[in-house]
Amino acid sequence: MTSFGYEKIHIYEYVLMKEVGMQILGAGTLLRSIRLLCMAFCIFPSIIFAQSQTWAKAYGTSGDEEGWGVCQTTDGGYAVTGTWDGSLCLLKTDSFGNMLWHKSYGVGKGKCVRETSDGGYIITGQRSLGGPLCLVRTDANGVILWSKDYDDFRVGNCVRQTPDGGYIITGTAKITDVAVIKTNSSGDTLWTRRYGAGGRDEGYSVWQTTDGGYIVTGYTQRGDDDLLWLLRLDGAGDTVWTKIWPNVFAGRCGFSVQQTTDGGYMIIGIKEPGAQALLVKTDAEGNVIWDNSYGATSWYSWSSGHQTTDGGYIIGTKRFMGASWDDFWLIKTDPLGNKLWDKTYGGVGTDIGLCVQQTTDKGYIFAGYTGAFGAGGTDILLIKTDSLGYAPMDPDITTDPTELVFDYSSKSTGYGGLYCPSVIKVSDPLIVPALEEKMVKAAEGELIPILIVMSEQLDLDFLCKHACKLDKQGRRQWVISQAQALSQRTQQGVLSYLRTEQARGKVERIRSLWIVNAISAKATKDVIRELSSMPGIGQILFDDNCVHILGKPSGMVEKFSRDTVWNVVKIRADSVWNNLGYTGEGIIIGHIDTGVNYNHTDLADHMWDGGTTYPHHGWDFVNDDNDPMDDNGHGTHTAGTIAGDGTSGTQTGIAPDAQIMALKVLDASGSGSLGNVAGGVQFCIYHGADVINMSLGVENPSTATKDWCRQMCWYAFAADLPMAVAAGNGSGGGSHYPVPHDIYTPADVPAPWYGSEGHNAVMAVGATNSSDVIANWSSYGPTEWDDYPYPPGLIKPDVSAPGVNIVSLRHDNNTGYTGGWSGTSMAAPHLAGTIALMLEKNPLLTCVEIDSIIENFGVVDLGVVGKDSLYGAGRIDAYDAVLAVPASGGRKGTFRIIQENPNVSNPLNVSDITWTAAWIKKVKPTELTINMGEYEVVNVYVDSTGLTSGIYWDTLWIYSNDPDENPYPEPVCLITSGVGIEEGEKEPLMPLVNALYYTSPNPFRSKARISYGVARESKIKLAVYNVVGQKIKTLIDEKQGPGHYETIWNGRDDKRRRVPAGVYFVHLAINPVGESEGFNQIRKVVLLR
């Protein structure tokens, strides 16, 4: 990796530890901002370590974890202390950062850890913010030997074992004096000392000197100033001398101290002006020999470090990168304090190293915590570097050209992009009646599940209208970017308040939802009252478990053939496989249900691959973890109807090669909350599902619940994500609610194509039996909305499908089947599977086109001729639906894969190349070996037959042994003037003003699309600059006419060198022809490595 000044290195490997398990997380982990703290000074023990390792890992749960101290251990591994979900903790890793074990020792926070002479550990810290100071002694396996609390002292910041087997500790007394405590080997106090000048005083680091005394650093308050303080003590803790230097270098605080090899001392801290990182060298009497500063850090950041084996110094501190953004900063100096190099590390948000130590291989280990990576909240962060602070020098992949374009049109159609406006919606009453009723009955301190809907919402009519002007991939990216931007801007104040109350035990389970711009949480009624008076909140809903499964065993005899089940044959899905050759391969079904038995042999080999972040193929929103195992049976049954492939003997699935993305939103009883369901839909949109199956609903819903569900599904429609939803099972026992209230929500939400207005993503499915008769309990319409007043209302369901006595997979037996399940829950998966078959044939079909094809061509009309409120448009016929989808023929393009890293001899090994679009027919070769400086040509074959005019994007994902860009993306663009199903004439949306729209994705790893609009003919300059204002890359420098434009930045400079990870700025300059005044706009973009 080439160095350009200071270098940002992206952390490419993370560890999520849940209880005693550990998983490696991929680099696509969602990035977040956190607030930063720092740590005291740590020194390495003398050990033997044979081989240099470089890595970065995060450890944590969905709560908050922090790493405050680290030490290298005699076995070459590392011990880390800090806090683990509120408990004082100790983690042990091997030399590669793999967690061996972790222990918690009650409420508190560890601030410093050392390995003791017998191979155990000593930890100091505090039990709470106000104390007391604690000292914990363990054996080599982290088993506690003894623990001491010192009630007169607030916090211990540094501990060291002394030659007599006891311990020396520095920190703060409860009267805010510098505290020093000397104990015996059992933690019993031998003496204590307090040092202060009447103000705030605190000790951060202590070192035993060669004469048996001690040197301590921290700060002392003198008047209105905090001053760096150095205290020299004898062996009994009595003061020999103290030093402050207010007029020499304006030192503000000392965080680390060490006696140096010449008998003097080094101090690491911060100084005026500008909170600069500071290194001071003194003689044995504390007289300053020299001091150096290294740029701005922060008053809230501690610095740590020590003298290195070459006589120089290593400093770890926080580098301020912008508002709410800090990164760990590592500085290496020579023996005179002159900077040799510095590196910064981090993602978007805050990543802080709190304790740095040189390792025996002359590299460095630093501990801290991160909000940018890991499992959620903040996670403990460990980064291991080589002696120059670098990450591994591994094979480096790149491609040429950076994107492969197939242009089969007579002219290019521009890419549309713009900002979606917002609207203000405030309900009256703001707290819905159901929640008010619950609050009256709730006990004090009871946590009530709520949904906090922000008053500012995206204009969904505008969002949907203009999203359809984008290509399919760009459409989803634009919707996500608009929704995330609004939620990040409007939710900050509410989230900050909720997190404060969470620390007080009045709030839990906080989840930000950019879909519908809402926050789900559990809160006490006094917190809810306070929320209702806060600005920016439009409505607060009661988020009880009102969502239920819509199918169950009917008690019928479970006799079935070990062949293809009747319902698959009924809708002719088997004819699609056998005669048309489509099985749903490559299509991802977002399965929102009670979870899935992902180990069932009929599903196991085609579950969604969520990488190391989602090793169990989805997410559990009920328990907030990454294991969506089915504990009810319903979810596995419905998943089997979608994609069961018959491996164990019975063919149950409509699309047997479709991938199941398992999203558990309902508990073991089959019930769940609206917030969980919205989280599932959001997950599907963000992670690239092609279809959603939702065999659940809310019966006889309130207006507030209906509105919530419609808005939630509107986001799916804007993102072009069709939803197959169970219509409902009436009021039970064959009875029904009065029309127009019998269809459950969200099945009552308008369909993508049918209807006059208010189109949405939902296709509701009623249930039929083997004789094509509607089940007597299947919910019927019409339903009503403000835009579909009853009478006549809106006809629902949209279609029907088999839903009586359905055989599918067991959740409690990996090879078993179960029969006799009935409900509209069983019917909906037939639609989801049929849509998967259609999308395999033409993955560019929109929601509108899918609904139109199915309702017009893909059903057997039953009941009243035409669409009716019992059968909808009719019972699904998968064969006719797929037959009606326009077919896609083939051309060839090439690109080169290059191994460009000159610093390694290892070849670049490409193991696979994958893609999702059906119009990419073949890629060859997909396995190859490339030596340093060489390249291999890859052939790509595409097929444009039957596609509508437009621009289509997909990505070839190149899997290799490049550790920080794996997989590596090669975008493929297809521009075609073919014909097919169209929604109607789509007029180009020309910009009225100049604008730099957005960069997507942002943050990005390898390539980012930059979109902008030009209002009239102008000279265009588009360039990328680094944080110090240097131009890195010129992207556009030409005259352009009015229109929407897009270009790609591949993270390289004008000389094709990879630039380091970090913050960059895209600058657009537009100078209209014939005018003197121009337009300028800048947007921040974040590059990850």
Secondary structure as UniProt FT lines:
FT   STRAND          7..9
FT   STRAND          14..18
FT   TURN            19..20
FT   STRAND          21..25
FT   TURN            27..28
FT   STRAND          55..59
FT   STRAND          65..72
FT   TURN            74..75
FT   STRAND          78..84
FT   TURN            85..86
FT   STRAND          87..93
FT   TURN            95..96
FT   STRAND          99..107
FT   STRAND          109..115
FT   TURN            117..118
FT   STRAND          121..126
FT   TURN            129..130
FT   STRAND          133..138
FT   TURN            140..141
FT   STRAND          144..150
FT   TURN            151..152
FT   STRAND          153..161
FT   TURN            163..164
FT   STRAND          167..173
FT   TURN            174..175
FT   STRAND          178..183
FT   TURN            185..186
FT   STRAND          189..195
FT   STRAND          201..208
FT   TURN            210..211
FT   STRAND          214..222
FT   TURN            223..224
FT   STRAND          225..233
FT   TURN            235..236
FT   STRAND          239..243
FT   TURN            246..249
FT   STRAND          251..259
FT   TURN            261..262
FT   STRAND          265..271
FT   TURN            272..275
FT   STRAND          276..282
FT   TURN            284..285
FT   STRAND          288..296
FT   TURN            299..300
FT   STRAND          304..307
FT   TURN            309..310
FT   STRAND          313..322
FT   TURN            323..324
FT   STRAND          325..333
FT   TURN            335..336
FT   STRAND          339..345
FT   STRAND          350..358
FT   TURN            360..361
FT   STRAND          364..370
FT   STRAND          379..385
FT   TURN            387..388
FT   STRAND          397..400
FT   STRAND          404..408
FT   STRAND          422..424
FT   HELIX           433..441
FT   TURN            444..445
FT   STRAND          448..454
FT   STRAND          456..458
FT   HELIX           460..467
FT   TURN            468..469
FT   HELIX           472..490
FT   HELIX           492..503
FT   TURN            504..505
FT   STRAND          507..513
FT   HELIX           515..517
FT   STRAND          518..523
FT   HELIX           525..532
FT   TURN            535..536
FT   STRAND          537..542
FT   STRAND          547..549
FT   STRAND          552..553
FT   HELIX           566..570
FT   TURN            571..572
FT   HELIX           573..575
FT   HELIX           576..580
FT   TURN            585..586
FT   STRAND          588..593
FT   TURN            598..599
FT   TURN            601..603
FT   HELIX           604..606
FT   TURN            611..613
FT   TURN            615..616
FT   STRAND          618..620
FT   TURN            621..624
FT   HELIX           634..643
FT   TURN            647..648
FT   TURN            656..657
FT   STRAND          659..664
FT   TURN            668..669
FT   STRAND          671..672
FT   HELIX           674..686
FT   TURN            687..688
FT   STRAND          691..694
FT   STRAND          696..698
FT   HELIX           703..718
FT   TURN            719..720
FT   STRAND          723..726
FT   TURN            730..731
FT   TURN            733..734
FT   TURN            739..740
FT   TURN            746..748
FT   STRAND          762..768
FT   TURN            770..771
FT   TURN            776..777
FT   TURN            786..787
FT   TURN            790..792
FT   STRAND          799..802
FT   STRAND          806..809
FT   TURN            814..815
FT   STRAND          817..822
FT   HELIX           824..841
FT   TURN            843..844
FT   HELIX           847..857
FT   STRAND          859..860
FT   TURN            869..871
FT   STRAND          875..876
FT   HELIX           878..883
FT   STRAND          891..899
FT   TURN            902..903
FT   STRAND          908..914
FT   TURN            918..919
FT   STRAND          920..924
FT   STRAND          928..930
FT   TURN            932..933
FT   STRAND          935..942
FT   TURN            945..946
FT   STRAND          950..960
FT   TURN            963..964
FT   STRAND          968..976
FT   STRAND          995..1000
FT   STRAND          1008..1014
FT   STRAND          1018..1025
FT   TURN            1027..1028
FT   STRAND          1031..1040
FT   STRAND          1043..1049
FT   TURN            1054..1055
FT   STRAND          1061..1072
FT   TURN            1073..1074
FT   STRAND          1079..1087
//
